[in-house]
Amino acid sequence: MGGIQLSRGRAVVAASLAMALLIAPQVAGGYLVSLMCVLGIHLIASAGLNIMTGYTGLISLGHAAFMGVGCYTSAWLAQRG
């Protein structure tokens, strides 16, 4: 099959991480959850930029534009309610 195969140890780590991410919003405060969301957004953006520049060698200005629009929209919506 062409699927991704993980070793037993990596599967346990991935499952533990998924469970921690599901439980964290229930036990953490609002600030910590907000901080985790911002961290996740930046991790996704940096992983995408790494793929774009690392594998293709292209410089992506679109990443900066979409991050800027997303940050501006997020801040605007947070202030409005």
Secondary structure, 3 states (H helix, E strand, C coil): CCCCCCCHHHHHHHHHHHHHHHHHHHHCCHHHHHHHHHHHHHHHHHHHHHHHHHHCCCCCHHHHHHHHHHHHHHHHHHHHC
